[in-house]
Amino acid sequence: MGRLAEMQRKLLEQMMGPEAMGTANANLHWSDEKVCRNFLCGTCPHTLFTNTKMDLGACPKSHTERLKTEFLAAKAATPNDPTFARFQKEYESNIFQFVDECDRRIRAAHRRLEKTPEENAKTTNLMREIAEIELAIQGGTEKIEVYGEQGKVDESMREMQAIEALKNEKAEKERELQQLTDTSGASGHQKLRVCDICGAYLSVLDSDRRLADHFGGKMHLGYHELRNMLQKFKEEREKAKNAPPPQITSGPDGPGSGPPGRFGSDRDHRSSRDDYRERDRGYHSSRYE
């Protein structure tokens, strides 16, 4: 069977269930290693990016609605079973790994859009040259003032011509610096930027229609869903962390009651302590009266 045919079979199996394809073991249990735990707990990332450049291919494990239904029923019946906590922890870890890998690609894309060392050096040199020209213009202006006080008209005119040439040179350097700033880096004249959700390159020149296609695309929405899952996991952990401690179960005679032990019930102990406190207060009061 070719690779394409195998992928098609896997996709059909995920959509219809392996029983419908005649390939599943009827005795397969939801706890089996062959069953996708991401699918049982929520969403399998393999199904989010089909036919995109991030296509992960068909999930190698089983996606069967019958097993998911049985899993959810078992979880509702025995929510304190540590198996379900272990499955959920594994699910959250898998989702985090997918998003973390995307974040690494985003950071790498940002680095590629930065200026090269040669471009940085050229920018620094231009800024230094502009600063030197500015100092020369200021020095020439001071000379003109001195020549004017001394009545040296010819020298003043020559200095004014030199200053005018320096101003033209400065303007040229500034235009060159602006052009370098606008077109440097891997972005070039396209002015690329990176989508912080899915890591795709976007251009500031893109039309509204093209941007809408991106933000409504399967890959962008897939990573958006995974990031929302991580936020939901975080909120649920915070909620569980801040939840009040469980209340002590009350017996038929009120909180703390129950069958008397070797030394009597809790209520008997409280009565004895109260009597002791009363006697103690009476002792101290009579002692100092």
N, C-alpha and C positions, 0 to 999 in steps of 0.2 A: 504494500500500500504506500502510495506517495505521501510526501509530507503534507501537501495541500489537502488531500483526501482525509488524512489522519486528523488534521485540524478541523475540517468540516464535521467529521464524525464526533469529535470532542465537543464542538459547539452545539451540535444537535443533542448530544447526550446531556449537556448541561441544561438546555432549554426544556427538553422533554422528559428527562430522567433516563437513567441507564436501563430501567426495566422495559421502557418502550422501545429501546434499541436492541433488546434481546441480549445485552452484554453484562448485566449486573447479577450479582449473587443475591438471591432472594433473602438470604439469611444475614446480609450485611447489616451491622449495627452502627448507630451513629457515632459510637466511641471508637470505631475501627480507624486505624491509621490511614486507610485509603480514602476516608471521607474528609473533605475540605472543611477545616474548622473555621476558617474565615467566613465561608458560606453559612455555616451553622449559626455563628454569632452575629452576623450582619451582612457584610458585602465583601465579596472576593475581588481584590484589585484586578485580577485577570479579566474580569467581565467589564471593567470600566473603560479600558483603552483599546477595545477591539477596533481594527481598521484605522488606527492612528499611528503616528511615527513612534509612539511609545507602546505599541502593541506587544503584550507579554506572551501572546499565544494562548492556546487553550490551557486551562488549569489542569495539571496532571492528576488531580484528585477528584473524587466524585462529588457532583452537585445534584443531589436528589431531594426533591421537595418532601417526599415521604419521610426521609430521615430527618430533615429539618423540623418537620411537624412533630415527630417523636422526640427530638431533642428539646424543643420548647415545652412540650408537655411534661417531660421528665424534670426539666428545670423548674417549672411551676409547681410540680408536686413536691420536690425536695430541694428548695432553693439553697439550703445550707450545705449541700453536698460539695466538698472541696473540688470535685472534678469540674464543676461549672466555673468556679473561680479560676482554676488553672487554665481552662479553655479561654476565658475572657482575657486573662493576662497575656496569653500567647497571641490572641487576636490583636490586642492593643499594641503589642510589640511589633507584629508584622506591619500594621498600618504605619507605625512610627518609622520603621525602616524604609518604607516606600517614600514617605514624605521627606525623610532626612536625605535620601539619595537625590531627590528633586532639588532640595535646598543646596546640596553640594554643586549640582549643575548650574544653579542660579549664580552662586558665588563665582564659579569658574567663568561663566558668561560675562559677569561684570568685570572680571579681570581682563578678559579679552578685549573689552571695549575701552579699556584705559589706554592712555598714550604709551607709545614705545619709549625706551630710553633715549633713542635718537631724537624723537619729537620733544621729549622733556628737555633735553640739552639745548635744542634749537630755541625753544621757548625761553629758557633761562638766558641765553645769549642775547636774544632780541630785547628782553626786558633790561638787561645790563646796558646795551647800546643806547636804548632810548633814554635811560637815566643819565648816561654820560653826555648825550646831546643836550639834554635839558640843562645840565650844569654848564656846558659851553655857552648856551644861549644866555644864561644868567650872567656869566662872566663877561660876555660881549656887551650886554646891556649896561653893566657897570662901567666898562671902558668908554662907551658912548657918552655917558654922563660926565666922565672925567675930561674927555676930549672937548665936550661942549663948554665946560667951565674954563678950559684953557684956550678956547677959540680955535681949535684945530678942526676945521670943517672937513677937509679932505679925508683925514683919518676917521672922522665920524662916519662919513659916507661909505668908506670901505668896510668899516665894521658893521654898518647896517646891512650891506650886501652880504657879508659873511653870515650874519644872523639869519637873514632871509633864506639863505641856502641851507643853514642848519635846520630851520623850521620845516622846509620842504623834505629834508632827509628824515626828520623825526616823523612827519606825517606818513611817509612811505613805510617806515619801520612799523608804525602803529597799524597800518593797513595789513601788512604782512603778518603781524602778530594776531590780528583779529581773524584773518583767513586761516591761520594755523590752528587757532582755537576752535573754529567752526568745523574744520574738516579733518582734524587729527584723530588718531585712534582707528580701531577696526571699523567703527561706525561710518567713517567717511562722511560724504555729503548726505547720506541717507539718515543720519542722526538716529541710529538705532537705540533702543532701550530694551530692557529685559522685563518680561512679565513676572511679577513676584509670586504668582500663584503656580504657574506651570513651567516657567523658565523659557518660554518661547521668545524669539526676537520680535519686537514691534518697531515700526517706524513712525516718527512724528508726521510723516507725509502720508500715512495711510488714510484712506477715506473712512467715513463713518460706517459705511457698509462693511468694509473689510474688518474694521475693529469689532463690529457687532458679530461678524462671523467667527472671529477669534474667541470672544468672550462667551459666545453661545456654542462653541465647539466642544466636541466630546472629550478631548484631552484636558482642556481648561476646566470644564465642569467636573471631570473625574477627580482631578487634584483638589478642586474646591470642596468636593464632597469628603475627600479624605481629611483635609484640614479641618473641616467642620466636625468630623468624627473625633479628632484629637482634642478639639476644644470641648466637646461634649464629655469625653472621658475625664478631662481635667476638672470640669464642673462637678461631675458625679463623685470624683475623689474628694473634692473640697466639701461637698455636701455630706458625704459619709464621715469625713473627719470632724465636721462641726456638729454632727447629730448628737442629741443628748444620750447619755448612757441608758441602757435598758433598765426598766423598772423591775424591782424585786417582786416576784409573784406573790400575791396575797393569799393567805389561807382563809378558811371559812370564818375565823374569828378576827380577821383584819390583818394588816401588814405585820409581818414578822411572826405570825402565829403558826403553829404547826404542832406535830406530836411532841409531847414532852420528852426530853432526853433524860440522861441519868440524873441531872440536877434540876429537873423541872423545865417548864416552857420558858420562852423568852419573856412572856408577860410576867411570869413568876419572878424572874430575875429583876425585871424593871420595878416590880412592887417592892422587892427587898431593898433595892438601891434607894428608892424613894423614902422608905421607912428609915433607912440609915441616915439619909440627908436630914430628915426631920429631927432625928435624935441628935445629930451633930450640931444643928443650928440651936436646938434647945440647950445643949451643953455649953456652947460658946456664949449664948446670951445670959444664962444664969451665972456664968463664971465672972462676967464683968459688970453685972448689975450691983 
